[in-house]
Amino acid sequence: MLAVLLAAGCGRGADGATRPTTSAPADPAVVQTAAGPVRGVVAPDHRIFAGIPYAASPIGPLRWQPPAPAPAWQGVRDATHPGPRCVQDPGADMELGRRTSEDCLTLNVWTPRTNDDHRPVMVWIHGGGFANGDGGLYLANRLASRGNIIVVTLNYRLGALGFLAHPALGPQGAVGNYGLADQQAALRWVRDNIAKFGGDPHKVTVAGESAGGTSVCDQLAAPDSAGLFRAAIIQSGPCQAQVALPVAEKVSLDYAAELGCGQPESAAECLRGLPADKLRVPVWYYNIGRDALSGPVTGTTVLPLDPVTAFAEGRAARVPVLIGSNHDEFTLFVALQYMRGKGYTADQYPELLADTFGPNAGAVEAHYPLDRYASVPLAYSAAVTDGDFACIADRMADTLARTEPVYAYEFNDRNVPAPDAMRQLPFPVGASHSLELRYLFDIGNAPPLNPVQRALADQMIDYWTRFVASGSPQAPGQPDWPAFGADEKRLSLQPDGSRVITDFDETHQCAFWASLKG
């Protein structure tokens, strides 16, 4: 009988009667992870557990090594504040190096307020050209609470610390892509720990924007990511922006030599002995317009094939994909040049195109003549938007849809609130790069959305979270979002009413861009 009573969770009172035992309710602010317990913050509509290490600190001998497991800790770890940002490009860091550290491999977990189990999970990879950004910027309380999902945001090594491909740092083909390996380590942490937060490790969607979108493409093509997620979201990802290993090695050798580590036999020791401040300037591999990117290296053990090729050859993870771009992607980058005092004139237009498109510049200028546009910035932005963003997304949607469901979109709110400094420019930025993020996340001191835009934000959250939950964005009460197929139907996300469009490839002149690729 005692065994039965214990199994039933019962005990005896002073009068000898059996009663259910009472125990203190579990503290919703404390969660046990594999490395130890963490204490987060419980808000009225969500919980947040911030700054949780998912890998060991990549310093000293672990610099430019694959991420190692996070060591266990004693006691309850404070998880009320995000961890430090990874070392950033000083030329684009709005915080001027503050809150940065080489010890930065942490993540943040956002959950709804209640403790239900088996919720679907979205793992968010931030953008920033593989040289800037951090997961703590993306406040995911509305995604978690309205969509009833769990959202994980993360930091990963950036710039030279994340992507240097110096041949002395490891075996042939095993250098570079430390930042991509970090993302995989975070996905493994989610697999092993997310159930403790109420998440379902079998219902993970990997998502990201810009460099984060490119990262999602890379993870779709990366062998070591197999089985770590069941769906993917690619937002404004220039997924062609990789560099081949031989080129990356040459650039990395030159980078090391400039730091005084040019002797092959001592380069690894020399580089690992440098203070992190000496490595803040990224290693630059790829250009989009006049903006440089650090980032992924192909022909390596982590990323054998570039993702665009892997998709075309059917050699990528076969999972549902939600993919899209913004109508005016590149105006943001031109706006940043203007804000730095670098305006563009008509006389400079051929030079801009030559810098960006090389031997194809003449054909691009003929296809995007200045007299068709209100200004040089808008002509140049249209060409780069189409060539490096819109038509890349179109090409990937075509190839991915051959094997798995694909849902394509274009974000097209031309009046999205832009930062104050961009409102003074001599051209409109429109629905530019990254501005759709305001509709999914609460981000810092960004200008508020008006009521109609707020309704679009709710609609987008419903679509995104339904995709995370089911692999399809169809959401109750929202317009139908058909799968992408031969009819190339996309959903145009607009505050005056989202609608299905079929002329995306014509609007962005994708046949022209396909002709340049031969």
ROVEX-748909 format. One record per residue (C-alpha): chain; z, x, y; residue number from 1. Coordinates in pm, 1 decimal. Each point is the difference from the previous one (the first is absolute). Example, Ala and Ser with C-alpha at 12.3 -4.5 7.8 and 13.67 -1.06 7.14 Angstrom:
// residues 2
  ch         w         u         v    i
   A     780.0    1230.0    -450.0    1
   A     -66.0     137.0     344.0    2
END
This chain:
// residues 518
  ch         w         u         v    i
   A       0.0       0.0       0.0    1
   A      79.9     286.5     240.6    2
   A    -350.1     139.6     -46.3    3
   A    -146.1    -341.1      70.1    4
   A     211.7     -39.4     313.5    5
   A     -98.7     343.5     127.7    6
   A    -366.2     -67.0     -71.8    7
   A      27.5    -329.4     185.8    8
   A     169.4     170.3     295.1    9
   A     324.5    -194.8     -35.2   10
   A     370.1      88.2      22.1   11
   A     339.2    -173.2     -22.9   12
   A     209.4    -124.1     288.2   13
   A     378.3      11.3      19.2   14
   A      17.5    -343.2    -165.8   15
   A    -203.8     124.8    -295.4   16
   A    -312.2    -199.8      89.8   17
   A    -332.1     176.7      -8.1   18
   A    -190.7      17.6     327.7   19
   A    -315.6     182.7     114.7   20
   A      88.5     340.7     135.3   21
   A     -79.9      60.7     365.9   22
   A    -120.3     331.8     129.5   23
   A     -89.8     117.2     345.4   24
   A    -360.3     -95.4      82.1   25
   A    -242.8     288.8       8.7   26
   A     -43.9     144.5     347.7   27
   A    -362.3     -79.0      99.0   28
   A       0.2     308.2     225.1   29
   A      52.9     237.9    -295.5   30
   A    -262.8      75.3    -264.1   31
   A      22.6     247.5    -286.0   32
   A    -302.7     231.7     -29.1   33
   A     -63.9     255.3    -272.9   34
   A     134.6     277.2     224.3   35
   A     301.3    -192.5     132.0   36
   A     105.1    -306.5     199.1   37
   A    -128.4     -71.5     351.2   38
   A     139.1    -223.2     271.3   39
   A    -251.2    -174.2     227.0   40
   A       9.7    -274.2     261.7   41
   A      12.2    -374.1     -69.7   42
   A    -161.9    -202.2     279.2   43
   A     -27.6    -381.2      23.9   44
   A    -347.6      -8.8    -158.7   45
   A     -39.9     335.1    -178.1   46
   A     159.3     316.1    -132.9   47
   A    -107.3     354.1      84.6   48
   A      87.5     316.9    -190.8   49
   A    -130.9     296.2     197.5   50
   A     -31.5     374.7     -41.5   51
   A      31.6       8.1    -380.2   52
   A    -117.0     332.1    -150.1   53
   A    -271.8     -50.9    -261.2   54
   A     -52.4     372.6     -62.9   55
   A     178.6     327.5      55.1   56
   A     -20.5     168.9     337.1   57
   A    -332.5     195.9      -2.7   58
   A     139.6     310.5     167.9   59
   A      34.9     365.4     -94.0   60
   A    -154.5      60.6    -342.5   61
   A     -93.9    -372.3     -21.4   62
   A    -227.7      26.9     304.2   63
   A    -359.0     -63.6    -119.4   64
   A     119.6    -106.1    -342.2   65
   A     -35.1    -341.1    -166.9   66
   A     293.4    -223.4      93.8   67
   A     306.2      52.2    -218.8   68
   A     245.1    -279.3     -92.7   69
   A     264.2     -84.5     258.7   70
   A     341.5     139.6     -95.3   71
   A     281.7    -245.3     -67.8   72
   A     274.2     -52.0     257.8   73
   A     368.3     -85.8     -17.6   74
   A     137.8    -307.9     169.5   75
   A    -193.7    -267.4     185.9   76
   A    -281.6     142.8     210.0   77
   A     -55.6    -141.9     347.2   78
   A    -337.8    -176.5      11.1   79
   A      19.9    -164.5     340.4   80
   A    -243.3     227.5     186.1   81
   A    -346.4     137.8     -87.1   82
   A     -22.4     362.6     -97.1   83
   A    -160.6     262.4     225.5   84
   A    -374.2      -5.1      55.1   85
   A    -201.1     265.7    -180.1   86
   A    -115.7     294.1     213.9   87
   A    -265.7    -134.0     240.5   88
   A    -303.5     123.1     190.8   89
   A     150.3      97.6     337.9   90
   A    -321.7     -86.7     179.5   91
   A      30.5    -370.2     -89.5   92
   A     372.9     -47.1     -47.9   93
   A     125.8    -249.1     256.7   94
   A     358.2      98.8     -83.3   95
   A     -66.7     370.1      63.5   96
   A     138.9     117.4    -329.6   97
   A     323.3    -198.4      13.0   98
   A     139.3    -145.3    -323.6   99
   A    -222.4     222.4    -212.9  100
   A      93.5     215.5    -294.7  101
   A    -159.5     166.6    -298.5  102
   A     266.6    -186.2    -201.8  103
   A    -167.8    -339.7      40.5  104
   A     -86.2    -151.0    -338.2  105
   A     178.0    -331.8      43.3  106
   A     -91.7    -366.2     -20.6  107
   A     122.1    -333.5     133.2  108
   A      38.5    -322.9    -199.7  109
   A     -26.2    -340.2     171.1  110
   A     103.2    -306.0    -199.9  111
   A      58.6    -368.6      74.3  112
   A     363.2     -96.4      61.8  113
   A      61.9    -161.8    -338.6  114
   A      44.4     189.8    -324.3  115
   A    -277.5    -158.4    -209.7  116
   A    -153.8     223.8    -264.2  117
   A    -358.9      88.0     -92.2  118
   A    -146.9     -17.6     347.3  119
   A    -343.3     160.4      50.4  120
   A      -2.8     330.5     186.2  121
   A    -225.6     151.4     267.7  122
   A      17.4     378.4      45.5  123
   A    -126.4      86.3     348.9  124
   A    -156.9     341.0      81.7  125
   A     -13.3      74.6     371.9  126
   A    -297.0     131.4     194.8  127
   A     -26.4     276.0     258.1  128
   A    -290.3     221.7    -103.7  129
   A     215.4     168.7    -268.8  130
   A     159.8     184.8     290.0  131
   A     229.1    -256.5     165.5  132
   A     192.3    -320.3     -66.8  133
   A     297.8    -115.1    -203.6  134
   A     103.7    -290.8    -215.8  135
   A     298.0     -87.6     219.5  136
   A    -234.4    -123.7     273.3  137
   A     -98.5    -306.8    -204.2  138
   A     267.3    -270.2      17.7  139
   A     -82.1    -226.3    -293.4  140
   A     262.5    -271.3      41.4  141
   A    -256.0    -278.1      57.9  142
   A    -216.3     105.7    -294.8  143
   A     306.6       1.5    -224.6  144
   A     163.2    -320.9     118.5  145
   A    -305.3    -221.3      63.7  146
   A    -194.3     130.1    -299.9  147
   A     298.2      25.6    -237.1  148
   A    -102.3     349.9    -108.6  149
   A     153.0     345.7       8.0  150
   A    -160.3     259.9     227.7  151
   A      46.2     375.0     -44.8  152
   A    -106.3     236.4     278.6  153
   A       0.9     375.2     -49.7  154
   A     -44.1     342.5     150.5  155
   A    -222.5     265.4    -155.7  156
   A     -75.1     360.5      94.7  157
   A    -258.7      31.8     277.1  158
   A    -232.8     260.6     146.1  159
   A      28.4     353.8    -133.8  160
   A     321.4     -74.4    -189.9  161
   A    -168.0    -288.3    -178.5  162
   A    -355.8     120.1     -53.3  163
   A     -38.8     377.9      35.2  164
   A    -226.6     115.8    -283.7  165
   A      58.6     373.9       8.8  166
   A     -98.5     142.2    -341.2  167
   A     316.4     213.9     -14.9  168
   A     223.9    -308.4      -5.4  169
   A     -78.0    -101.9    -356.8  170
   A    -240.6       8.4    -294.4  171
   A    -368.6     -65.5      56.2  172
   A     -51.7    -363.0      95.9  173
   A     371.7     -72.3      29.3  174
   A      34.1      67.2     373.2  175
   A     -16.2    -248.2     288.5  176
   A      80.0    -371.4     -21.1  177
   A     378.3      44.0       3.3  178
   A      13.2    -305.6     224.6  179
   A    -191.8    -206.0    -256.1  180
   A     237.1     124.0    -272.1  181
   A     290.6    -115.1     217.7  182
   A    -149.2    -349.5      12.4  183
   A     -23.2       0.2    -379.2  184
   A     363.8     108.9     -23.5  185
   A      96.5    -292.0     224.2  186
   A    -195.2    -238.2    -223.3  187
   A     184.3     138.2    -303.7  188
   A     330.2     -50.1     183.7  189
   A     -99.1    -362.8      58.2  190
   A     -83.8     -40.3    -369.6  191
   A     339.2     137.8    -100.8  192
   A     225.6    -152.6     266.8  193
   A    -146.7    -308.5     163.7  194
   A     147.8    -245.1    -253.3  195
   A     345.4      84.3     139.4  196
   A    -118.6    -137.9     336.2  197
   A    -138.2    -317.0    -157.8  198
   A    -354.7     127.0     -40.8  199
   A    -234.8     -17.7    -296.1  200
   A    -129.9     349.0     -93.6  201
   A    -295.4    -166.6    -174.0  202
   A    -114.9    -172.5     319.8  203
   A     -56.9     288.8     241.5  204
   A    -279.8       5.4     258.8  205
   A     -76.7     324.6     182.1  206
   A    -113.5     -52.8     359.7  207
   A     -77.6     201.2     311.5  208
   A    -193.5      25.7     324.9  209
   A    -219.6     277.7     143.0  210
   A     112.4     321.3    -174.7  211
   A     221.7    -231.3    -203.3  212
   A    -307.0    -201.2     -97.4  213
   A    -176.5     320.9     -97.1  214
   A     307.7      90.6    -203.3  215
   A     -29.2    -329.8    -185.8  216
   A    -363.8      83.7     -80.4  217
   A     111.7     341.6    -121.5  218
   A     272.9    -148.9    -219.0  219
   A    -252.1    -239.5    -152.0  220
   A    -200.7     306.7    -104.4  221
   A     292.2     230.5     -90.0  222
   A      70.0      37.3    -373.7  223
   A     377.2      37.1      44.3  224
   A      24.0    -335.4     180.2  225
   A    -119.7    -197.0    -302.3  226
   A     235.7    -286.7     -78.2  227
   A     214.3      38.4     312.2  228
   A    -142.2    -308.8     174.9  229
   A    -190.4    -312.7     -91.5  230
   A    -183.0     -71.8     329.7  231
   A    -102.2     179.0     319.8  232
   A     -43.5     -74.8     371.4  233
   A    -229.5     226.6     208.0  234
   A      14.3     -55.1     376.8  235
   A    -239.1     196.6     225.3  236
   A     -17.5     286.3    -245.6  237
   A    -265.1     268.5      65.8  238
   A      -4.6      66.3    -371.4  239
   A    -281.1     255.9      26.2  240
   A     231.0     234.8     193.7  241
   A      74.7     261.6    -264.9  242
   A     -98.4     362.9     -26.2  243
   A    -110.9     190.8    -309.7  244
   A     231.7     267.9    -136.1  245
   A    -219.2     303.8      89.6  246
   A     -17.4    -108.3     362.8  247
   A     372.0     -81.1       8.8  248
   A      85.0     340.4    -144.9  249
   A    -207.6     180.4     262.6  250
   A     158.4    -198.0     284.3  251
   A     344.5      62.6    -149.9  252
   A     -61.4     375.6     -29.3  253
   A     -96.9      10.8     367.0  254
   A     305.5    -208.9      91.8  255
   A     232.8     236.2    -187.2  256
   A    -159.4     306.8     156.4  257
   A      63.0    -139.6     348.7  258
   A     368.7     -27.4     -94.5  259
   A      13.4     363.7    -111.5  260
   A     -23.9     -82.0    -372.6  261
   A    -346.3     135.8     -63.8  262
   A      73.5     237.1    -288.8  263
   A     -87.1    -176.6    -328.3  264
   A     266.0     173.4    -207.9  265
   A     284.1    -104.7     234.1  266
   A    -139.6    -317.9     154.8  267
   A     208.1    -248.7    -201.7  268
   A     328.7     179.0      70.6  269
   A     -96.7      45.0     363.6  270
   A     -90.3    -366.5      48.9  271
   A     312.1    -128.6    -175.7  272
   A     211.1     228.4     214.7  273
   A    -126.8    -137.1     331.5  274
   A     224.0    -236.3     198.0  275
   A    -125.7    -358.1      -3.1  276
   A     -65.1      13.7     375.4  277
   A    -276.3     253.3     -66.6  278
   A    -175.6    -258.5    -217.6  279
   A      -4.0    -295.6     238.0  280
   A    -367.6      44.6      90.3  281
   A    -191.4    -166.8    -286.4  282
   A    -274.2     147.9    -209.2  283
   A    -310.3    -195.8     111.5  284
   A    -256.2     -97.5    -262.1  285
   A    -207.1    -295.2     119.3  286
   A    -128.3    -147.3     325.2  287
   A     -62.0    -361.9      96.1  288
   A    -159.7      11.3     341.1  289
   A     189.2     263.3     193.1  290
   A     323.6     -72.9    -184.2  291
   A     108.2     230.6    -280.1  292
   A     177.5     -90.8    -321.9  293
   A     208.8     200.2    -241.7  294
   A      23.3    -143.0    -349.0  295
   A    -129.4     -33.7    -352.3  296
   A    -184.0     267.7    -194.6  297
   A    -241.3     -91.4    -279.7  298
   A     -88.4     201.9    -307.6  299
   A     372.1      44.1     -67.4  300
   A     233.9    -105.3    -278.9  301
   A     150.2    -272.2     219.6  302
   A    -336.1    -129.0     128.3  303
   A    -292.6     111.4    -219.3  304
   A    -251.9    -234.7     168.2  305
   A     -25.7    -138.6     349.3  306
   A      75.0    -372.8     -17.4  307
   A    -334.0    -126.3     131.1  308
   A    -172.5     182.0    -286.4  309
   A     267.3    -107.6    -248.7  310
   A     -47.3    -364.6      99.7  311
   A    -378.1      22.7     -28.2  312
   A      25.9     157.2    -345.8  313
   A     261.9    -246.6    -125.3  314
   A     257.3     276.9     -37.5  315
   A     284.5    -153.7     198.2  316
   A     291.8    -228.2     -82.5  317
   A    -124.7    -350.7     -75.6  318
   A     227.9    -219.6     206.6  319
   A     -50.9    -279.2     255.7  320
   A     -66.8     138.4     348.7  321
   A      41.1    -148.5     346.4  322
   A    -210.2     207.6     242.2  323
   A    -104.9     -24.3     363.0  324
   A     -54.7     152.6     340.5  325
   A      34.2     -93.3     365.9  326
   A    -294.9    -111.9     210.1  327
   A      36.4     279.1     259.4  328
   A     165.7     281.9    -196.8  329
   A     -98.9     303.0     203.2  330
   A      75.9    -123.6     351.2  331
   A     360.7     111.3     -55.6  332
   A    -105.4     361.9     -48.4  333
   A    -227.6      -6.0     304.3  334
   A     283.0    -158.9     197.7  335
   A     229.3     288.8     -95.0  336
   A    -257.4     247.3     133.0  337
   A     -18.0    -190.4     329.2  338
   A     377.9      -3.6      24.8  339
   A     -13.1     379.9     -32.8  340
   A    -244.0      15.1     290.9  341
   A    -315.7      51.4    -211.5  342
   A    -241.1    -271.9     107.6  343
   A    -356.0     -24.9    -134.6  344
   A    -317.0     -16.2     211.0  345
   A    -353.9    -100.9     -90.4  346
   A    -105.7     364.0       8.9  347
   A     261.6      79.0    -264.5  348
   A    -113.4    -269.7    -242.0  349
   A    -249.6     216.7    -194.5  350
   A     261.5     274.6     -26.4  351
   A     262.5    -243.3    -128.6  352
   A    -238.1    -123.5    -265.8  353
   A    -103.2     353.8     -96.3  354
   A     365.4     103.5     -41.4  355
   A      68.6    -306.2    -211.8  356
   A    -315.8     -57.8    -202.9  357
   A    -168.1     342.9      -4.6  358
   A    -366.6     -14.6    -106.4  359
   A      12.0    -381.7      -1.9  360
   A      89.3     -17.4     369.8  361
   A    -353.5     -84.4     113.9  362
   A     -32.6    -287.8    -243.9  363
   A     343.5    -131.0     102.4  364
   A     -88.5      17.0     369.8  365
   A    -320.0    -193.6     -64.3  366
   A     196.0    -262.7    -192.0  367
   A     285.0     -17.5     254.5  368
   A    -180.6      45.4     334.1  369
   A     214.4       0.3     311.6  370
   A    -193.7    -284.9     158.7  371
   A     127.8    -233.0    -270.9  372
   A     364.2      56.3      95.2  373
   A     210.0     -47.3     310.2  374
   A     118.8     361.8       5.5  375
   A     -14.1     334.5    -176.4  376
   A     343.7     -51.9    -159.8  377
   A    -109.7    -328.2    -153.8  378
   A    -329.9     140.1    -130.4  379
   A     169.4     302.1    -153.3  380
   A     283.0    -212.9    -140.4  381
   A    -244.5    -243.1    -158.2  382
   A    -184.3     281.9    -178.3  383
   A     313.4     162.9    -140.9  384
   A     161.0    -335.1     -85.2  385
   A    -303.6     -95.9    -204.4  386
   A     -74.8     337.2    -158.1  387
   A     351.5     119.1     -84.8  388
   A     198.1    -320.6     -51.4  389
   A    -184.0    -333.3     -37.5  390
   A    -283.5     111.5    -224.0  391
   A     227.0     221.8    -210.1  392
   A     212.4    -310.8     -65.1  393
   A    -317.0    -199.3     -76.9  394
   A    -120.6     262.3    -246.5  395
   A     336.8      16.2    -176.4  396
   A      27.9    -379.0     -21.9  397
   A    -344.0      -8.9    -163.9  398
   A      89.5     254.9    -266.3  399
   A     355.8    -116.3     -69.6  400
   A    -108.3    -363.3     -37.3  401
   A    -213.9      94.1    -300.1  402
   A     307.1      21.0    -221.3  403
   A     298.3    -168.2     167.1  404
   A      75.1    -270.7     260.2  405
   A     -47.2     120.0     356.7  406
   A     104.3    -190.0     313.2  407
   A    -156.2     132.2     320.7  408
   A      92.6     -68.5     362.1  409
   A     -75.0      96.3     356.6  410
   A     277.4     -16.8     258.9  411
   A    -163.2    -136.7     313.6  412
   A     251.5     -90.4     269.8  413
   A    -176.1     153.6     302.2  414
   A     305.4     -75.1     218.3  415
   A     263.9     162.8    -216.3  416
   A     280.6     135.8     222.2  417
   A     -70.9     369.4      52.9  418
   A     249.6     252.7     139.7  419
   A      36.1     -12.6     378.7  420
   A    -183.0     329.3      53.5  421
   A    -311.0    -140.5    -167.9  422
   A     -21.0    -297.6     231.9  423
   A    -108.0     220.7     288.8  424
   A    -310.7     139.0    -169.1  425
   A    -355.2     -69.8     124.5  426
   A     -92.3    -166.1    -331.1  427
   A     172.9    -247.3    -235.3  428
   A     154.2     134.1    -317.9  429
   A     -39.8    -335.1    -179.5  430
   A     104.0     -26.1    -364.0  431
   A      52.0     371.9     -34.4  432
   A     140.2     233.8    -262.6  433
   A     360.4     -70.9    -107.4  434
   A      49.4    -294.6     236.3  435
   A      10.9    -248.2    -289.3  436
   A     324.6     160.9    -116.3  437
   A     184.6    -193.5     272.1  438
   A     -83.8    -315.9    -193.7  439
   A     166.0     121.2    -321.2  440
   A     288.7     216.2     119.3  441
   A     236.8       9.2     294.8  442
   A     -81.5     332.4     164.5  443
   A     215.4     151.7     272.0  444
   A     -58.9    -113.3     355.0  445
   A    -349.2    -140.2     -52.5  446
   A    -106.4    -283.0     235.9  447
   A      81.7    -346.6    -134.4  448
   A    -251.2    -228.2    -166.2  449
   A     -78.1    -333.2     163.5  450
   A      63.7    -320.6    -200.3  451
   A    -354.9     -18.5    -139.0  452
   A      12.1     364.3    -104.9  453
   A     342.6     -56.5    -151.8  454
   A    -152.8    -275.4    -213.0  455
   A    -270.6     245.4    -112.1  456
   A     274.4     249.3     -85.6  457
   A     172.7    -259.6    -217.5  458
   A    -332.6     -75.0    -167.5  459
   A     -65.0     368.0     -70.6  460
   A     349.0      45.6    -142.3  461
   A     -59.5    -299.2    -226.4  462
   A    -331.7     145.0    -120.3  463
   A     133.1     352.8     -51.8  464
   A     315.5    -105.6    -180.6  465
   A    -183.3    -247.4    -223.4  466
   A    -232.2     283.4     -99.0  467
   A     303.6     216.3     -79.1  468
   A     149.0    -282.9    -206.4  469
   A    -308.6    -106.7    -192.0  470
   A    -296.8     233.4      55.9  471
   A    -172.0    -272.3     205.9  472
   A      61.3     -72.3     370.5  473
   A     -41.3    -377.4     -34.6  474
   A     299.6    -140.8     188.2  475
   A     115.4    -362.3      17.4  476
   A     -97.6    -163.6     327.6  477
   A    -231.0     284.3     105.3  478
   A    -384.2       6.3       8.2  479
   A    -169.2      94.9    -326.3  480
   A     -70.6     370.5     -47.4  481
   A    -281.2      38.7    -256.1  482
   A     -41.9     308.0    -212.8  483
   A    -260.0     253.2     113.0  484
   A    -321.7      -6.1    -199.7  485
   A    -378.2      11.3      34.2  486
   A      25.6    -245.9     291.3  487
   A     232.9     251.1     177.3  488
   A     242.7    -262.1     124.7  489
   A     280.8     133.8     216.0  490
   A     279.3    -164.9     189.4  491
   A     -17.6      62.3     374.6  492
   A     359.8      -5.8     124.4  493
   A      -0.8    -159.5     344.9  494
   A     264.6    -177.4     210.8  495
   A    -234.5    -292.3      74.7  496
   A     -37.3     -62.3    -371.7  497
   A     -68.1     238.6    -285.9  498
   A    -333.6     -65.9    -168.7  499
   A    -230.3     128.6    -271.7  500
   A    -288.6     220.0     119.4  501
   A    -301.1     141.7    -184.1  502
   A    -164.0     209.4     275.1  503
   A     244.0     293.2       9.1  504
   A    -248.2     255.9    -132.5  505
   A    -263.6    -116.2     248.5  506
   A     241.5       5.1     294.1  507
   A     104.3     355.2     -85.5  508
   A    -352.3     112.8     -94.5  509
   A      97.9     118.5    -344.8  510
   A    -359.8      18.4    -125.9  511
   A     -66.0     265.9     264.8  512
   A     304.1     202.2    -104.9  513
   A     -96.4     -27.7    -364.8  514
   A    -345.2     138.6      85.2  515
   A     156.4     313.8     150.6  516
   A     171.9      74.4    -329.7  517
   A    -338.4       6.8    -170.2  518
END
